[in-house]
Every structure is written in C-alpha cells, then in structure tokens.
Amino acid sequence: MTVDVLRRPALAERQARVAVAALFFTNGALFANLLPRYPQIKADLGIGNAAYGLAVAAFPTGAIAAGLAAGVLIRRLGSARVAVASTILTGVGILAAGTSGTVMWFAAALFVAGAMDAITDVAQNAHALRVQRRYGRSIINSFHAIWSIGAVTGGSMAAAAIALDLSLGVHLLISAVLFAAVALVALRYCLPGPDTEPAADGDGGADRRSTGRPAAGPRTAYVLAALVVIATAGTLVEDAGNSWAALYLSDSLRASAALAASGYIALVGAQFVGRLVGDRLVDRFGQRAVARAGGLVAAAGMGLALAVPTVGGTVLGFAAAGFGVATLVPAAMQAADELPGLKPGSGLTIVSWLMRLGFLLSPPVVGLVADATSLRVGLTVVPLAGVVVLLLAGVLATRRR
C-alpha cells in the first residue's frame, strides 16, 4: 500500500509563498490601475480611434519584443530579483504612459511597460514553481487566482481615483510607489540562492527536471510546441471574454448593457473559482486529467451556448469556458519549466512569450471571421480551443505521489 505524506512547509517556505503571492498581486494591480484611465488619456491626447488603437498595441508589442530576455536574466540574477526589479520598472512605465504629453511618448511608455510586464510574468512564475517544488504539492494555481484579485483591486483603485478627481499623475504615482514598496518587502522573504537547486524531499528527491519523459531530443521539441498551443488556447478563451463577450451579448443577442457585462464577469469569476480549487484537483487527479476535463467543459459549455443562442445560456457558456481553462496556463508553464534538456527558465520563457501572441492575434482573427460571417461564428474559437486541449493534454503530467 502506498501512503502519501505531505511534509509541513518550513517557516521560510511559507514566507516565500506569501512573498510570491504579493508579487502576483502587484502584477495584476499595476496595469489594472491604468486601464480605466484610457478614455481620459485618449481625450487628453486628442487622438482618434485608429491612432489610439495603434498606441495601446504597444503594450503587447513590448511584451513580445522583450519576453525572450527573461530566461537569460533569471539565470544571471535570480527569479526573485528579476521579478521585483521588473515590477518596479513596470510601475515606472505605466506612470510615464499616464503622464505622457504626446501619442508617441504614450506608445513608447506602454512599450516599456509591456516589456517589463512580460519579464515579471516569467520571473514570478519561475519563483512560484520553485516554491511549489519545496512544498511538494501544487500551489501554482492559487498564485494566478491572487493575480485576479490584484487586477480587481487595481481597477477599483482607478475607479476610486476617478471618483475623487485625482490627477493621472498623482494616482499612478501612488500606485507605482505603493506596489514597488510591496515588491521590495516581498523580495526579503523570497527563497535565497540560485533557481537550479534540486527539489525537496516532498517531491521525491528527484532532480527538478525529472518528468518521466525522455531526455532532450525531438520529443522535447514536440512537447514544448504542444504546451505553447495549450497555453495559447487558454489565452484565446480569456481574450474572447475580454474583447467580445459584452459585444456579442448586446449586439447579437440584444441584451441590455448591464446584462451584457455579465458575460465577461461570468468568465473571469469562474476562472478565479477554477484557480482556487485547481491545486486540489491537480494534486488528486494530475494536470493531464484536469486539463482534459477543463477542455471538455469549455468545449461543451460554450459550444452548446453558441448552438442554442440565448442570453442566459451564453452567460453560462462563458462561465463554463472560464472555469474550463482556469488551470491551463499554470499547467503549461509548470510542464515547460520541467522539460529535460533545456536551460533553467528557457521552457517557461518560450511558453510565456509565445502564448502572448494569442492576446495579440485573437482580436483581429475573431473580428475578421465576424465581419465575413457573424460574431457567433467567430466565437467558435472558444469550443475549438477546448477541443485542442483535449487532443494535446497528453503531454501534461499525471498524478504524482
């Protein structure tokens, strides 16, 4: 008979978990402080929709341009230091974007902020996975849930600043200083030493890259490509909620403006719940089974909503999609970080970098399909993403003891 024994984490490991959670929280909150101020920035700059669209595209462009540098920086400086430094620089870039006087300066500042955000994303996930290996059980999904809390907090801060009639400069300076201070305090409690130490006893004492798969070779390349697709599928579904849920409900299904907003809220809320329970599900059933079940829920839920279009059914469909993809990005990042034959941080960096293409390419692709047919047809990317996950989830790990 096999008995699973969970080692109680040491004080330093528990402190490191709180520190990483703080970094995820700040990462979610920083950019969310800027988003609600976009209309004011657009009005202050006196620019049209086309110029505005090109300017805000600088953020994901910067993320893609700088994303591959994260692995090199992590190996040289350590994931904790890189995460904290890039968090501070993200805040500086957002402050510069909010106080810019020209559209060129606005776009340049967003480019820098996006680049720093991409590096933060990789570094904080690398350190989160390092803490998880010390714990010997899944905790990565809880960090992503805390990121969602940070995003809601940042948006609420921006709403309060607008209600109080705070200037952009004052508001974003408070945000940058506050979250820089949080990040610097968190750094003190992150795990010391390099990011390449072997796993703790709770993880079986195996080397951190031991996944039961063959060493480096064509198989590694295939697995990495599959992980990129799985992560991108998760971002496609998330972007469908961000960009199209309210529009589909209001224009295609004639829902009221207040009710149309519930599609996005349902997706994000269900995704948050999925991440809260995701670690327990992963520990019990394994990443592979959870991803397959999630892909099925997303495909069936949203597929049924599109096949029989009603307002209530569509809101439930978006909720099913959000819940189904909740663990996909964390799972792909973890699996990529453990791939054999790659330098520390390389797999995680590649997945994080390429999945951002989903955020960049998804809106125009769905828009083109919608213009050629209908938005209902364009949103079939959501159930199709679920089917893709079902087909590729075999590259993820089964349950580990």
Backbone hydrogen bonds, N-H to C=O, Kabsch-Sander energy under -0.5 kcal/mol:
donor,donor_aa,acceptor,acceptor_aa,energy
6,L,4,D,-0.5
7,R,5,V,-0.7
14,R,10,A,-2.2
15,Q,11,L,-2.6
16,A,12,A,-2.0
17,R,13,E,-1.9
18,V,14,R,-1.9
19,A,15,Q,-2.4
20,V,16,A,-2.6
21,A,17,R,-2.2
22,A,18,V,-2.1
23,L,19,A,-1.7
24,F,20,V,-2.3
25,F,21,A,-2.3
26,T,22,A,-2.4
27,N,23,L,-2.2
28,G,24,F,-2.1
29,A,25,F,-2.1
30,L,26,T,-2.4
31,F,27,N,-0.8
32,A,28,G,-0.8
33,N,29,A,-1.2
33,N,30,L,-0.8
34,L,30,L,-0.5
34,L,31,F,-1.1
35,L,31,F,-1.8
37,R,34,L,-1.9
38,Y,35,L,-1.7
41,I,37,R,-2.3
42,K,38,Y,-2.9
43,A,39,P,-2.2
44,D,40,Q,-2.8
45,L,41,I,-2.4
46,G,42,K,-1.1
47,I,42,K,-1.4
52,Y,48,G,-2.2
53,G,49,N,-2.8
54,L,50,A,-2.2
55,A,51,A,-2.1
56,V,52,Y,-2.6
57,A,53,G,-1.2
58,A,55,A,-1.7
59,F,56,V,-1.3
61,T,57,A,-1.7
62,G,58,A,-2.6
63,A,59,F,-1.9
64,I,60,P,-2.2
65,A,61,T,-2.4
66,A,62,G,-2.0
67,G,63,A,-1.5
69,A,66,A,-1.9
70,A,67,G,-1.4
72,V,68,L,-0.5
73,L,69,A,-2.1
74,I,70,A,-2.6
75,R,71,G,-2.1
76,R,72,V,-1.7
77,L,73,L,-3.0
78,G,73,L,-0.6
78,G,74,I,-1.9
82,V,78,G,-2.1
83,A,79,S,-2.6
84,V,80,A,-2.3
85,A,81,R,-2.6
86,S,82,V,-2.6
87,T,83,A,-1.6
88,I,84,V,-2.2
89,L,85,A,-2.1
90,T,86,S,-2.1
91,G,87,T,-2.0
92,V,88,I,-1.9
93,G,89,L,-2.5
94,I,90,T,-2.4
95,L,91,G,-2.2
96,A,92,V,-2.5
97,A,93,G,-2.3
98,G,94,I,-2.3
99,T,95,L,-1.4
100,S,97,A,-0.9
106,F,102,T,-2.2
107,A,103,V,-2.5
108,A,104,M,-2.5
109,A,105,W,-2.5
110,L,106,F,-2.1
111,F,107,A,-2.2
112,V,108,A,-2.0
113,A,109,A,-2.6
114,G,110,L,-2.8
115,A,111,F,-2.2
116,M,112,V,-2.6
117,D,113,A,-2.3
118,A,114,G,-2.0
119,I,115,A,-1.7
120,T,116,M,-2.5
121,D,117,D,-2.5
122,V,118,A,-1.8
123,A,119,I,-2.5
124,Q,120,T,-3.1
125,N,121,D,-1.6
126,A,122,V,-2.4
127,H,123,A,-2.3
128,A,124,Q,-2.2
129,L,125,N,-2.4
130,R,126,A,-1.5
131,V,127,H,-2.4
132,Q,128,A,-2.4
133,R,129,L,-2.1
134,R,130,R,-1.4
135,Y,131,V,-1.9
136,G,132,Q,-2.1
137,R,132,Q,-0.9
142,S,139,I,-0.6
143,F,139,I,-1.0
144,H,140,I,-1.4
145,A,141,N,-1.9
146,I,142,S,-1.8
147,W,143,F,-1.8
148,S,144,H,-1.5
149,I,145,A,-1.6
150,G,146,I,-2.3
151,A,147,W,-2.3
152,V,148,S,-2.1
153,T,149,I,-2.4
154,G,150,G,-2.8
155,G,151,A,-2.3
156,S,152,V,-2.1
157,M,153,T,-2.4
158,A,154,G,-2.1
159,A,155,G,-2.2
160,A,156,S,-2.4
161,A,157,M,-2.4
162,I,158,A,-2.3
163,A,159,A,-2.3
164,L,160,A,-2.2
165,D,162,I,-1.0
166,L,161,A,-2.8
171,H,167,S,-2.7
172,L,168,L,-2.7
173,L,169,G,-1.9
174,I,170,V,-2.4
175,S,171,H,-2.1
176,A,172,L,-2.5
177,V,173,L,-2.6
178,L,174,I,-2.7
179,F,175,S,-2.4
180,A,176,A,-1.7
181,A,177,V,-2.2
182,V,178,L,-1.9
183,A,179,F,-2.1
184,L,180,A,-2.3
185,V,181,A,-2.2
186,A,182,V,-2.3
187,L,183,A,-1.9
188,R,184,L,-0.9
188,R,185,V,-0.7
189,Y,185,V,-0.6
189,Y,186,A,-1.3
190,C,186,A,-0.6
190,C,187,L,-0.9
197,E,194,P,-0.5
199,A,206,A,-1.1
200,A,133,R,-0.6
203,D,200,A,-2.0
204,G,201,D,-2.2
205,G,200,A,-1.4
206,A,203,D,-0.7
210,S,207,D,-2.3
211,T,209,R,-0.8
220,T,217,G,-0.8
221,A,217,G,-1.5
222,Y,218,P,-2.2
223,V,219,R,-2.7
224,L,220,T,-2.6
225,A,221,A,-2.3
226,A,222,Y,-2.5
227,L,223,V,-2.4
228,V,224,L,-2.1
229,V,225,A,-2.0
230,I,226,A,-2.3
231,A,227,L,-2.6
232,T,228,V,-2.5
233,A,229,V,-2.4
234,G,230,I,-1.7
235,T,231,A,-1.9
236,L,232,T,-2.6
237,V,233,A,-1.9
238,E,234,G,-2.1
239,D,235,T,-2.8
240,A,236,L,-1.8
241,G,237,V,-1.4
242,N,238,E,-2.1
243,S,239,D,-3.3
244,W,240,A,-1.8
245,A,240,A,-1.1
248,Y,244,W,-2.9
249,L,245,A,-2.3
250,S,246,A,-2.4
251,D,247,L,-2.8
252,S,247,L,-0.7
252,S,248,Y,-1.0
253,L,248,Y,-1.5
255,A,249,L,-2.9
260,A,256,S,-2.8
261,A,257,A,-1.3
262,S,259,L,-1.3
263,G,260,A,-1.2
264,Y,260,A,-0.5
265,I,261,A,-1.9
266,A,262,S,-2.6
267,L,263,G,-2.0
268,V,264,Y,-2.6
269,G,265,I,-2.8
270,A,266,A,-2.4
271,Q,267,L,-2.2
272,F,268,V,-2.2
273,V,269,G,-2.2
274,G,270,A,-2.6
275,R,271,Q,-1.9
276,L,272,F,-1.8
277,V,273,V,-2.0
278,G,274,G,-0.9
279,D,275,R,-0.7
281,L,277,V,-1.9
282,V,278,G,-2.7
283,D,279,D,-2.5
284,R,280,R,-1.8
285,F,281,L,-3.2
286,G,281,L,-0.6
286,G,282,V,-2.0
288,R,397,A,-2.7
290,V,286,G,-2.0
291,A,287,Q,-2.7
292,R,288,R,-2.4
293,A,289,A,-2.5
294,G,290,V,-2.5
295,G,291,A,-2.8
296,L,292,R,-2.2
297,V,293,A,-2.4
298,A,294,G,-2.6
299,A,295,G,-2.6
300,A,296,L,-2.8
301,G,297,V,-2.6
302,M,298,A,-2.1
303,G,299,A,-1.8
304,L,300,A,-2.3
305,A,301,G,-1.7
306,L,302,M,-2.2
307,A,303,G,-2.1
308,V,304,L,-2.4
310,T,308,V,-0.5
314,T,310,T,-2.2
315,V,311,V,-2.2
316,L,312,G,-2.2
317,G,313,G,-2.1
318,F,314,T,-2.5
319,A,315,V,-1.9
320,A,316,L,-2.6
321,A,317,G,-2.2
322,G,318,F,-2.5
323,F,319,A,-2.5
324,G,320,A,-2.5
325,V,321,A,-1.8
326,A,323,F,-0.8
328,L,325,V,-1.3
329,V,325,V,-0.6
331,A,327,T,-2.3
332,A,328,L,-2.7
333,M,329,V,-2.5
334,Q,330,P,-2.4
335,A,331,A,-2.6
336,A,332,A,-2.3
337,D,333,M,-2.1
338,E,334,Q,-1.0
339,L,336,A,-1.1
342,L,339,L,-0.9
346,S,343,K,-2.3
347,G,343,K,-0.6
349,T,345,G,-2.1
350,I,346,S,-2.5
351,V,347,G,-2.3
352,S,348,L,-2.4
353,W,349,T,-2.5
354,L,350,I,-2.7
355,M,351,V,-2.3
356,R,352,S,-0.7
356,R,353,W,-0.6
357,L,354,L,-1.5
358,G,355,M,-1.3
359,F,355,M,-0.7
360,L,356,R,-1.7
361,L,357,L,-3.3
362,S,358,G,-2.1
365,V,361,L,-2.0
366,V,362,S,-2.8
367,G,363,P,-2.4
368,L,364,P,-2.5
369,V,365,V,-2.3
370,A,366,V,-2.6
371,D,367,G,-2.4
372,A,368,L,-2.0
373,T,369,V,-2.4
378,G,374,S,-2.1
379,L,375,L,-2.1
380,T,377,V,-1.7
381,V,378,G,-1.2
382,V,379,L,-1.9
384,L,380,T,-2.1
385,A,381,V,-2.0
386,G,382,V,-1.7
387,V,383,P,-2.0
388,V,384,L,-2.3
389,V,385,A,-2.0
390,L,386,G,-2.0
391,L,387,V,-1.9
392,L,388,V,-1.9
393,A,389,V,-1.8
395,V,392,L,-1.9
396,L,393,A,-1.9
399,R,285,F,-0.5
